[in-house]
Amino acid sequence: MKGAWRFAQRLWRLVGEAAEIAQSAPAERPAQFSPPALALRKAAHKALSSVSADIEKLHFNVCVAHIYEFANTLNDAIGDIDEHDGAIAKLAPDLRWAMGEAVNILVQLFHPMMPHLAEECWAALGYDKLVAQAAWPQVERDLLVETTVTLPVQINGKKRADVTVARDAANADIETAVLALDAVKRVLEGKPPKKVIIVPQRIVNVVA
């Protein structure tokens, strides 16, 4: 019970912080989104897609797990804003808009499991009608397509780092990105590797 209470308190805090960031967001959806705003939108729609599918199956525990994961992502995004962007008043309009979309989706996602908290949060977001009366948000499928992939990098069979590359990156580009990693440079000590073995979209192994 204590865990559930703490999670409810955390959701309330997150909604309040996100609402403050989303203040003065443009009414119209921006034409383009910066990488931080796009990452937040992708996380929101991934959670929306997952919860929408599992709630139909009455897998409420799984839905809560999705919501918990999304709450972590939202919390990290807010932390990044506090750390790197400083004053909220200076935030770009696209990030404000994305934050507003994300927090709205979050509240709607946990409404079926925590209706009373959701209604309080919905009112705190400035709505004068019940969240129960709001239409379920629509998933933007384009945001579910991952354009990058993160691969573990091993050196002589031991994991040393990760590298993030375009999902359709050529092996030569992956090798270049891997050899540019500080962890790899330290082990190689300026020497060329004997071999770089790339298993597409799975793993990279550098033989020193």
C-alpha positions as CSV (number, residue, x, y, z in Angstrom):
1,M,0.0,0.0,0.0
2,K,2.9,2.4,0.8
3,G,4.3,1.8,-2.7
4,A,1.0,2.7,-4.3
5,W,0.6,5.8,-2.2
6,R,4.1,6.9,-3.1
7,F,3.5,6.4,-6.7
8,A,0.2,8.4,-6.5
9,Q,2.1,11.2,-4.8
10,R,4.8,11.1,-7.5
11,L,2.2,11.3,-10.3
12,W,0.6,14.3,-8.6
13,R,4.0,16.0,-8.4
14,L,4.9,15.2,-12.0
15,V,1.6,16.6,-13.3
16,G,2.2,19.8,-11.4
17,E,5.8,20.2,-12.7
18,A,4.8,19.3,-16.3
19,A,1.9,21.7,-16.2
20,E,4.2,24.5,-15.1
21,I,6.5,23.8,-18.1
22,A,3.6,23.6,-20.5
23,Q,2.3,27.0,-19.6
24,S,2.0,29.3,-22.5
25,A,2.5,26.5,-25.0
26,P,1.2,27.3,-28.4
27,A,-2.4,26.3,-29.1
28,E,-1.4,24.9,-32.6
29,R,0.9,22.0,-32.9
30,P,4.4,23.1,-34.0
31,A,5.5,22.2,-37.5
32,Q,8.8,20.8,-36.3
33,F,10.1,19.4,-33.1
34,S,13.6,19.5,-31.6
35,P,15.2,16.2,-30.6
36,P,14.2,16.5,-26.8
37,A,10.6,17.3,-27.8
38,L,10.5,14.5,-30.3
39,A,11.9,12.0,-27.8
40,L,9.2,13.0,-25.3
41,R,6.5,12.7,-27.9
42,K,7.8,9.2,-28.9
43,A,7.7,8.1,-25.2
44,A,4.2,9.4,-24.7
45,H,2.8,7.7,-27.8
46,K,4.7,4.4,-27.1
47,A,3.1,4.4,-23.6
48,L,-0.3,5.3,-25.1
49,S,-0.1,2.4,-27.7
50,S,1.0,-0.1,-25.0
51,V,-1.7,0.8,-22.5
52,S,-4.4,1.0,-25.2
53,A,-3.5,-2.6,-26.2
54,D,-3.2,-4.0,-22.7
55,I,-6.2,-2.3,-21.2
56,E,-8.4,-4.1,-23.8
57,K,-7.1,-7.4,-22.4
58,L,-7.8,-6.2,-18.8
59,H,-4.0,-6.5,-18.1
60,F,-4.1,-3.7,-15.6
61,N,-0.9,-4.6,-13.8
62,V,0.9,-4.5,-17.1
63,C,-0.7,-1.1,-17.9
64,V,0.6,0.2,-14.5
65,A,4.1,-1.0,-15.5
66,H,3.9,1.0,-18.8
67,I,2.7,4.0,-16.9
68,Y,5.5,3.7,-14.4
69,E,8.0,3.6,-17.2
70,F,6.5,6.6,-18.9
71,A,6.5,8.5,-15.6
72,N,10.2,7.8,-15.3
73,T,10.8,9.2,-18.8
74,L,8.7,12.3,-18.0
75,N,10.6,12.8,-14.8
76,D,13.9,12.6,-16.6
77,A,12.7,15.1,-19.2
78,I,11.8,17.5,-16.5
79,G,15.1,17.0,-14.8
80,D,16.9,17.7,-18.1
81,I,15.0,20.9,-18.5
82,D,15.9,22.0,-14.9
83,E,19.5,21.1,-15.4
84,H,20.3,22.4,-18.9
85,D,17.6,24.9,-19.8
86,G,17.5,26.9,-16.6
87,A,14.5,29.3,-16.4
88,I,11.3,27.7,-17.7
89,A,10.4,31.1,-19.3
90,K,13.2,30.5,-21.9
91,L,11.9,27.1,-23.1
92,A,11.2,26.6,-26.8
93,P,7.5,26.5,-27.8
94,D,7.8,23.0,-29.3
95,L,9.1,21.6,-26.0
96,R,6.3,23.3,-24.1
97,W,3.7,21.8,-26.5
98,A,5.2,18.3,-26.3
99,M,5.2,18.5,-22.5
100,G,1.6,19.5,-22.5
101,E,0.7,16.6,-24.8
102,A,2.7,14.2,-22.7
103,V,1.2,15.1,-19.3
104,N,-2.3,15.0,-20.8
105,I,-1.7,11.5,-22.1
106,L,-0.2,10.5,-18.7
107,V,-3.3,11.5,-16.8
108,Q,-5.6,9.8,-19.3
109,L,-3.5,6.6,-19.1
110,F,-3.8,6.2,-15.3
111,H,-7.4,7.4,-15.1
112,P,-8.9,3.8,-15.5
113,M,-6.8,2.6,-12.5
114,M,-6.8,5.8,-10.4
115,P,-9.9,7.8,-11.4
116,H,-10.1,10.1,-8.4
117,L,-6.4,11.2,-8.7
118,A,-6.8,11.6,-12.4
119,E,-9.8,13.9,-12.1
120,E,-7.8,16.0,-9.6
121,C,-4.9,16.2,-12.0
122,W,-7.1,16.9,-14.9
123,A,-8.6,19.9,-13.0
124,A,-5.1,21.0,-12.1
125,L,-4.2,21.1,-15.8
126,G,-7.0,23.6,-16.3
127,Y,-9.8,21.6,-17.7
128,D,-13.3,22.4,-16.5
129,K,-14.8,19.0,-17.7
130,L,-14.1,15.5,-16.3
131,V,-11.3,13.5,-17.8
132,A,-13.8,10.7,-18.0
133,Q,-15.6,12.8,-20.6
134,A,-12.5,13.4,-22.7
135,A,-11.9,11.3,-25.8
136,W,-9.2,8.7,-25.6
137,P,-6.1,10.1,-27.3
138,Q,-5.1,8.8,-30.7
139,V,-1.8,7.1,-31.2
140,E,0.4,8.7,-33.9
141,R,1.9,5.5,-35.5
142,D,4.8,7.4,-37.1
143,L,6.1,8.1,-33.6
144,L,6.3,4.4,-32.9
145,V,8.9,3.8,-35.6
146,E,12.4,3.7,-34.1
147,T,14.9,5.4,-36.4
148,T,17.9,4.5,-34.2
149,V,19.2,1.4,-32.5
150,T,21.6,1.1,-29.5
151,L,24.1,-1.8,-29.8
152,P,26.3,-3.2,-27.0
153,V,30.0,-3.0,-27.9
154,Q,32.3,-5.7,-26.8
155,I,36.1,-5.7,-26.9
156,N,37.6,-9.2,-26.9
157,G,34.3,-10.6,-25.7
158,K,33.8,-8.2,-22.8
159,K,31.2,-5.4,-22.9
160,R,32.8,-2.0,-22.7
161,A,30.2,0.5,-24.1
162,D,27.1,1.1,-26.1
163,V,26.8,2.8,-29.5
164,T,23.7,4.4,-30.9
165,V,23.4,4.5,-34.7
166,A,20.8,4.9,-37.4
167,R,18.8,1.7,-37.7
168,D,19.7,1.4,-41.3
169,A,23.4,2.4,-40.9
170,A,25.9,0.7,-43.1
171,N,28.5,-1.5,-41.3
172,A,31.2,0.9,-42.3
173,D,29.4,3.8,-40.5
174,I,28.8,1.6,-37.4
175,E,32.5,0.7,-37.3
176,T,33.5,4.3,-37.5
177,A,31.1,5.2,-34.7
178,V,32.4,2.4,-32.5
179,L,36.1,3.2,-33.0
180,A,35.3,6.8,-32.1
181,L,34.1,5.7,-28.6
182,D,36.4,6.8,-25.8
183,A,36.1,3.3,-24.1
184,V,37.2,1.7,-27.3
185,K,40.1,4.1,-27.8
186,R,41.4,3.5,-24.3
187,V,41.6,-0.2,-24.9
188,L,43.1,0.0,-28.4
189,E,45.7,2.6,-27.2
190,G,46.0,4.1,-30.7
191,K,46.4,0.7,-32.5
192,P,44.0,-0.5,-35.2
193,P,41.7,-3.4,-34.2
194,K,42.4,-6.8,-35.7
195,K,38.8,-7.2,-36.6
196,V,35.4,-5.6,-36.0
197,I,32.6,-8.0,-36.1
198,I,29.1,-6.5,-36.5
199,V,25.9,-8.6,-36.0
200,P,23.3,-6.3,-37.6
201,Q,21.0,-4.7,-35.0
202,R,22.4,-7.0,-32.3
203,I,26.0,-6.4,-31.2
204,V,29.5,-5.2,-32.2
205,N,32.6,-7.1,-31.1
206,V,36.0,-5.5,-31.5
207,V,39.0,-7.8,-31.6
208,A,42.0,-5.9,-30.3
